[in-house]
Amino acid sequence: QVQLVETGGGLVQAGGSLRLSCAASGSIFNIRAMGWYRQAPGKQRELVAGITNGDNTNYADSVKGRFTISRDNAKVYLQMNSLKPEDTAVYYCSADPISFTLGKYWGQGTQVTVSS
């Protein structure tokens, strides 16, 4: 089992920045990819950014050029700049033995609210 704990959410004005962190623990030796997802009220959960053990990254079109995903051992980060009200959502960290599009393990989520 893998446990994921997210921190760093909060309230920020449009144009501001936030940095989310996710710490993984447990059986992390079999994790090959990690990602950040988000879910806004009334919407489906969507992939925001993913990163593999080889540091290959992928971003949703809506966040390209504004968000940056990175990892450091058992932690993954999401630097969010130029935030927009439409970025408001609960952000979830995920981890998977195969791909960040699969998401076998999930954190509890952290709220990000961007005011206009």
C-alpha angles and dihedrals in degrees: 000000000000125000121205125194121188126202136171106064123133147119120309136165121249110278092030131115138238133180120213122201130196123193118200124203138168122041095005094147091088096049112114101168141022132192148178120235130179137202124198122196111284093007136101122257110265135194111251101177139342137195133192131211087261089056094249107153137199130190138193111249090241093063103035111128092016106059128051126194121202138163137210116189106298096357132082125194137198116202108198119194133174090023119200131202088249089064088070108120145107107281120213130195117219136188132191139178091229117020140358087233091067105052107197093174128042139191124224094258135244126233120240116188122184116193123206 
